[in-house]
Amino acid sequence: MLRRRRLLAWLAGLLATPTIAQPVSRQSSAVASFAPVVPGYRMRFPRDEGSHPEFRIEWWYVTGWLDAATRPLGFQITFFRARPELKHDNPSSFTPRQIMIAHAALSDPAHGRLVHAQRAAREGFGLAGAGRDRTLVWIDEWRLEQRNRMYLARIPASEFQLELAFEPRQPPLLQGENGWSRKGPAPQSASYYYSLPHLGVSGTLTRDGRPRAVAGSAWLDHEWSSQYMEKDAVGWDWIGINLDGGAALMAFRMRDRQGRSFWAGGALRRVDGSLRVFAPADIRFTAGREWRSARTGTVYPVSWIVRAGELELAIEPLFEDQEHDTRASSGTIYWEGAVRALREGKPAGLGYLELTGYWRRVEL
């Protein structure tokens, strides 16, 4: 157990070292260089649903609601791929050329707090990896895989097990400028980013040895980048909301050290399929009620008023204690949980809220 903890701490250290993509030089020809994110890239599907190992960091993020009409539950499944800045001329099979990390969580109001699990491993030996042509990411028995039009997830965590199928009902939503999503004033502060809102969900949830059939809706994000945050940013606030009737909203803001909006963006796909991409000035996050974690002492604003253009939504959590302690894998603590969206006091949709950088500055 002690050796495993030391290994996880070492992996977290690899990911927590801030790196700026650099061209290969004579002095560092054996050190990994990272591909840049530049405007004008044309996404191709399903190829771009797979891994992009030449970039520094990448994630596949599935969040959703199960059985919302009866006993609502939120869930999160995330796989990260990270490429450390290491010398790659070492022929050893044990060289950690890619690191895989996975997080999974259930938001169950009856439990009163988040139930979560995490894993980390180096790519290789068939134990962990990421496929290149379609979505296929895994660590041991944890797995997210694309088969034909469907996505299949299997998460056998210690406190729960998820066996879920996700059915796309809408085409990919390209964030930013055709998938090039700015995260700050500098052009290189960007990611390639697309979403799949309104995924149909079906499958099985097992708790305490008792499986039950579940159904619901979900949102999938896929992003990859080599430099994500500028030095003046400490974290971000993000929402992905499946709006009633088939519309979908993503909105985010990057925060500076004083808690002010450093950059912002988002997109609204309307019911008719038309798209509005928001400039930084179009997005406004106004914090409401705060919650303090008894475990870490971190204070999070868990209710919000989010304005995206003319659309204004109140964001309220399914419950307050949805804090993730992932220091054993990705080296950070953040809040992410199931939320309801209200418009003029009436239900408008379901989704997820992510709050990072409130414990400490996020290091990617």
TAGI-V694556 format. One record per helix or strand. SS is the DSSP state (@ for helix, = for strand). FROM is the first residue (numbers start at 1). TO is the last residue. Records with the same first field share a line. If there is no record, write none. Layout:
SS=FROM-TO + FROM-TO
//
This chain:
@=2-15 + 47-49 + 244-246 + 280-282
==31-31 + 57-66 + 73-82 + 87-87 + 99-108 + 114-122 + 124-124 + 128-130 + 136-139 + 142-147 + 150-156 + 161-167 + 173-174 + 177-177 + 180-182 + 190-207 + 210-225 + 233-243 + 248-256 + 261-269 + 275-278 + 283-287 + 290-292 + 299-301 + 304-308 + 311-317 + 323-326 + 332-343 + 346-355
//
